[in-house]
């Protein structure tokens, strides 16, 4: 019984110390800005490459900014003709059709370093074969991703993609290299 009281007293003492160190004020939660991302995804031209199933997207940077979009289909903005990228189709179309390039708009927390990983997830019964995906940051082109190439049918219900972030090999396995803020 005495040990329990002692550990409670220690916790209270640590909380009081943290309050004093913080200048007597509660620390405000840090709010991250939102950014607009334009996601471009191509579906290959192979027969049966299209899908009407739900597609999810996950991407981020080396500073642990992870953005997940559970229903990318609902963020569809427009279809882009791959041969004439400036010509847009005014007729609404379903995304992820064969031989099509689709653009999606996602608004979420801002990344702090260039986007270096991207994963897609297919949830449904039919197959889908994406060609490439890219994420562009509207107000920070230096943070935009490179192209991520797939060119194969995605497995169902698992994240599938690429991670091009810099990694460091440690005795305990891979670890992401920390980028120090200025």
Residue pairs with C-beta under 8 A, 6 or more apart in sequence:
19 26
32 109
32 110
33 109
33 110
34 107
34 108
34 109
34 110
35 107
35 108
35 109
35 110
35 111
35 137
35 138
35 139
35 140
36 105
36 106
36 107
36 137
36 138
36 139
37 67
37 105
37 106
37 107
37 108
37 135
37 136
37 137
37 138
38 77
38 103
38 104
38 105
38 135
38 136
38 138
39 57
39 72
39 75
39 103
39 104
39 105
39 106
39 133
39 134
39 135
39 136
40 80
40 101
40 102
40 103
40 104
40 132
40 133
40 134
40 135
40 136
41 95
41 96
41 101
41 102
41 104
41 120
41 130
41 132
41 133
42 82
42 100
42 101
42 102
42 130
42 131
42 132
42 133
43 49
43 50
43 51
43 96
43 97
43 98
43 99
43 100
43 101
43 102
43 128
43 129
43 130
43 131
44 98
44 99
44 129
44 130
44 131
44 151
45 98
45 99
46 98
46 129
47 98
48 98
48 127
48 129
49 98
49 99
49 127
49 128
49 129
49 153
50 96
50 97
50 98
50 100
50 128
51 96
51 122
51 124
51 126
51 127
51 128
52 94
52 96
52 124
52 126
53 122
53 123
53 124
53 125
53 126
53 128
54 71
54 73
54 122
54 123
54 124
55 71
55 72
55 73
55 95
55 96
55 120
55 121
55 122
55 123
55 128
56 68
56 69
56 70
56 71
56 72
56 120
56 121
56 123
57 68
57 69
57 72
57 104
57 106
57 118
57 119
57 120
57 121
57 133
58 66
58 67
58 68
58 69
58 118
58 119
58 120
58 121
58 159
58 161
59 66
59 67
59 115
59 117
59 118
59 119
59 135
59 145
60 66
60 67
60 111
60 115
60 116
60 117
61 111
61 112
61 113
61 114
61 115
61 116
61 143
61 165
62 113
62 116
62 165
62 166
62 176
62 177
62 178
62 179
63 111
63 112
63 113
63 179
65 109
65 110
65 111
65 112
67 106
67 108
67 109
67 111
69 75
69 104
69 106
69 108
72 95
72 104
72 106
73 95
73 96
75 104
75 105
75 106
76 95
76 102
76 103
76 104
77 103
77 104
77 105
78 88
78 89
78 102
78 103
79 88
79 89
79 93
79 95
79 100
79 101
79 102
79 103
80 88
80 101
80 102
80 103
81 87
81 88
81 89
81 101
82 99
82 100
82 101
85 101
93 100
95 102
95 104
96 102
96 128
96 130
110 137
110 140
111 137
111 143
112 143
112 181
113 143
113 179
114 142
114 143
114 144
114 145
115 135
115 137
115 143
115 144
115 145
116 145
116 163
116 164
116 165
116 166
117 161
117 162
117 163
117 164
117 165
118 133
118 135
118 145
118 148
118 161
118 162
119 159
119 160
119 161
119 162
120 130
120 133
120 150
120 154
120 159
120 160
120 161
121 154
121 157
121 158
121 159
121 160
122 128
122 154
122 155
122 156
122 157
123 156
123 157
124 156
125 156
127 153
127 154
128 153
128 154
129 150
129 151
129 152
129 153
129 154
130 150
130 151
130 154
131 149
131 150
131 151
132 147
132 148
132 149
132 150
132 151
133 147
133 148
133 150
133 161
134 144
134 145
134 146
134 147
134 148
135 144
135 145
136 144
136 145
137 143
137 144
146 164
148 161
148 162
148 164
149 162
150 160
150 161
154 160
165 176
165 177
166 176
166 177
167 174
167 175
167 176
167 177
168 174
168 175
168 176
168 177
169 175
